[in-house]
């Protein structure tokens, strides 16, 4: 039986799991966080393909977006991307790095405890991020080289921070359930309902947020941006007939990073 025939016999959840497994296998060996590349390198991916994508990328270049950074497509790309861009942003100002660390210590970590996450276990996951936020304040450090060592070369550190970001996202969604539950009714996936017929937000978070390797969508993006006090500008690059990309702003904020979203994957894009 061909793989195409097999796929027609799978349900949506099984197809998603199969797709994620294929992507994970394909991504092995690629950098967790790639180097800064010029946009023509992104264009080259579509040189023999979809003209719509090429036109939209050219429009991005016209708007001043000249560089992008690839993130490994292992299902954790959003969390790796936001971590890198968040640290990159606050490292430009030692006070910003201090404020970011203080917010995590005074807002994020207490929130995890409030929602029942084990403090001792969480410590193992968030301590690397706090250390990085301390170290980037050192003016003698080359931020690019330092982040390459910590967030790309050291997979254990990178993965620990991904897990912390996932739990932080989960805690934010669960704490603000009334804000997020309405979005779950349109969620593409199997949702468990509580006794009142409402989506079980704790089960949702355990399945779609906390699980390592599960991709994120606008709901997770909004929640993590909120708790980090960070604005997200999301560029949707897809095959729709619109001549330009769609832009979505999540969490209006003076501190903003820009994400390049292609169906099922997140990279970073820069002006």
C-alpha positions in Angstrom: 0.0 0.0 0.0 1.4 3.4 -0.9 1.9 6.2 1.6 -0.8 8.2 -0.2 -3.3 5.4 0.2 -2.3 4.9 3.8 -2.9 8.6 4.5 -6.5 8.4 3.2 -7.2 5.8 5.9 -5.9 8.0 8.8 -7.9 10.4 10.9 -6.9 14.0 11.3 -5.0 13.4 14.5 -3.1 10.5 13.1 -2.2 12.5 10.0 -1.0 15.4 12.2 1.1 13.0 14.2 2.6 11.4 11.1 3.4 14.9 9.6 5.1 15.9 12.9 7.2 12.7 12.9 8.3 13.3 9.3 9.2 16.9 10.0 11.2 15.9 13.1 13.1 13.3 11.1 13.8 15.8 8.3 15.0 18.5 10.7 17.6 16.4 12.6 21.0 17.8 11.9 19.8 21.3 11.1 20.8 24.1 13.5 18.4 24.8 16.4 18.9 28.5 15.6 20.3 29.4 12.2 22.6 32.2 11.2 21.3 35.5 9.9 20.6 35.2 6.2 19.7 37.6 3.5 16.2 37.2 2.0 17.3 36.0 -1.4 18.2 32.8 0.4 14.5 32.4 1.2 13.5 33.2 -2.3 15.8 30.4 -3.5 13.6 27.8 -1.7 10.8 28.7 -4.2 12.9 29.3 -7.4 11.2 26.2 -9.1 8.0 26.5 -7.2 5.1 28.7 -6.3 5.1 32.2 -7.8 2.8 33.4 -5.1 5.4 32.8 -2.5 8.1 34.5 -4.5 5.9 37.6 -5.1 5.2 37.8 -1.4 8.8 37.5 -0.4 9.8 40.2 -2.9 7.1 42.4 -1.4 8.6 41.8 2.1 12.0 42.8 0.7 10.4 46.0 -0.7 9.0 46.8 2.8 12.5 46.6 4.2 12.7 43.1 5.5 16.1 42.1 4.3 17.2 39.3 6.7 15.7 36.2 8.3 16.8 33.5 10.7 15.9 29.8 10.3 14.7 27.9 13.3 14.7 24.1 13.4 11.4 22.6 12.4 11.0 20.1 15.2 7.6 21.3 16.5 9.3 23.6 19.0 10.2 26.4 16.5 7.9 29.0 17.9 9.3 28.6 21.4 12.9 28.6 20.2 12.2 31.6 18.0 10.6 33.7 20.7 13.3 32.8 23.2 16.1 33.9 20.8 14.4 37.1 19.7 13.3 38.0 23.2 16.9 37.7 24.5 18.3 39.4 21.5 15.9 42.3 22.0 16.5 42.9 25.7 20.3 42.4 25.4 20.5 45.7 23.7 19.9 47.5 27.0 21.1 46.2 30.3 18.1 47.7 32.1 15.8 45.9 29.7 17.5 42.6 30.5 17.2 43.3 34.2 13.5 44.1 33.8 12.9 41.0 31.8 14.5 38.8 34.5 12.6 40.6 37.2 9.3 40.0 35.4 10.0 36.3 35.1 10.9 36.2 38.8 8.0 38.3 40.0 5.3 37.3 37.6 6.1 34.2 35.6 7.6 31.9 38.2 5.0 32.7 40.9 2.3 32.1 38.3 3.7 28.6 37.7 3.5 27.9 41.5 0.0 29.3 41.7 -1.1 26.9 38.9 0.4 23.9 40.8 3.6 23.3 38.9 6.4 21.9 41.1 8.8 24.7 42.0 11.8 22.4 42.3 11.2 20.9 38.9 10.6 24.2 37.3 13.9 25.6 38.7 15.8 23.1 36.5 14.0 24.5 33.4 14.0 28.2 34.1 17.5 28.7 35.7 19.3 28.6 32.3 17.2 31.4 31.0 17.7 33.6 34.1 21.5 33.0 33.8 21.5 34.0 30.2 19.6 37.2 31.0 22.3 38.0 33.6 25.1 37.3 31.3 23.9 39.3 28.3 24.3 42.5 30.4 28.1 42.0 30.3 29.3 44.5 27.6 32.4 42.4 26.9 30.3 39.5 25.6 29.5 39.2 21.9 25.8 38.6 22.0 25.6 36.7 18.7 28.4 34.3 19.7 27.0 33.9 23.2 23.5 33.0 22.0 24.9 30.6 19.4 26.7 28.7 22.1 23.8 28.7 24.6 20.8 28.4 22.4 22.1 26.5 19.4 25.2 24.5 20.3 23.9 23.4 23.7 20.8 21.5 22.9 20.2 20.6 26.6 20.0 24.3 27.6 17.9 25.2 24.6 15.4 22.3 25.3 15.2 23.3 29.0 14.2 26.8 28.0 11.7 25.5 25.5 10.1 23.4 28.3 10.0 26.4 30.6 8.4 28.6 27.9 5.8 25.9 27.3 4.8 25.6 31.0 4.8 29.4 31.2 2.4 29.5 28.2 0.2 26.8 29.8 0.0 28.6 33.1 -1.0 31.9 31.4 -3.7 30.2 29.4 -5.1 28.4 32.4 -4.9 31.5 34.6 -6.8 33.5 32.0 -9.1 30.7 30.9 -12.1 33.0 30.1 -9.9 34.8 27.6 -8.8 31.7 25.8 -11.6 29.2 26.0 -13.7 30.8 23.2 -10.8 30.1 20.8 -10.8 26.4 21.6 -14.2 25.8 20.0 -12.6 26.4 16.6 -9.4 24.4 17.5 -8.5 21.8 14.9 -7.9 18.8 17.1 -9.6 16.5 19.5 -10.7 18.4 22.6 -11.9 16.9 25.9 -15.0 18.6 27.4 -15.7 19.1 31.0 -19.0 18.2 32.8 -20.6 21.4 31.5 -19.7 20.8 27.9 -17.0 23.4 27.8 -13.5 22.6 26.5 -11.3 21.3 29.3 -8.5 23.9 29.3 -6.2 21.9 31.6 -6.4 18.9 29.3 -5.9 21.2 26.3 -2.7 22.7 27.8 -1.4 19.3 28.7 -1.9 18.0 25.2 -1.2 21.0 22.9 1.0 23.3 25.0 3.1 21.4 27.5 3.9 18.5 25.2 7.4 18.8 23.8 7.3 19.0 20.0 3.7 20.2 19.6 3.4 23.2 17.3 2.0 26.5 18.5 -0.6 28.7 16.9 -2.0 32.2 17.6 -3.4 31.1 21.0 -0.1 30.0 22.4 1.7 32.9 20.8 -0.7 35.4 22.4 -0.3 33.8 25.8 3.5 33.7 25.9 3.7 37.2 24.5 1.4 38.4 27.3 3.4 36.9 30.2 6.7 38.0 28.7 5.3 41.6 28.2 6.3 41.3 24.6 4.5 42.3 21.3 4.5 39.8 18.4 4.2 40.9 14.8 3.4 37.8 12.8 4.0 37.7 9.0 1.9 35.0 7.5 3.5 33.7 4.3 1.2 31.2 2.6 -0.2 30.3 -0.8 -3.3 32.4 -0.6 -4.1 34.5 -3.6 -3.4 37.8 -1.8 -0.5 39.6 -3.5 1.1 40.5 -0.1 1.6 38.7 3.2 -1.0 38.9 5.9 0.2 40.7 9.1 -1.2 40.0 12.6 -0.2 41.9 15.7 -0.5 40.1 19.0 -0.1 42.0 22.2 0.5 45.6 21.2 3.8 46.6 22.9 6.7 48.9 22.5 8.9 45.8 22.7 8.1 43.8 19.6 9.6 40.9 17.7 8.7 39.8 14.2 7.9 36.2 13.4 7.8 34.7 9.9 5.0 32.1 9.8 4.7 29.5 7.1 2.1 26.8 7.5 3.3 24.7 10.4 6.6 26.5 10.9 8.0 29.7 12.5 11.2 31.6 11.6 12.4 35.1 12.5 12.5 38.0 10.0 14.3 41.3 10.4 14.3 44.8 9.0 
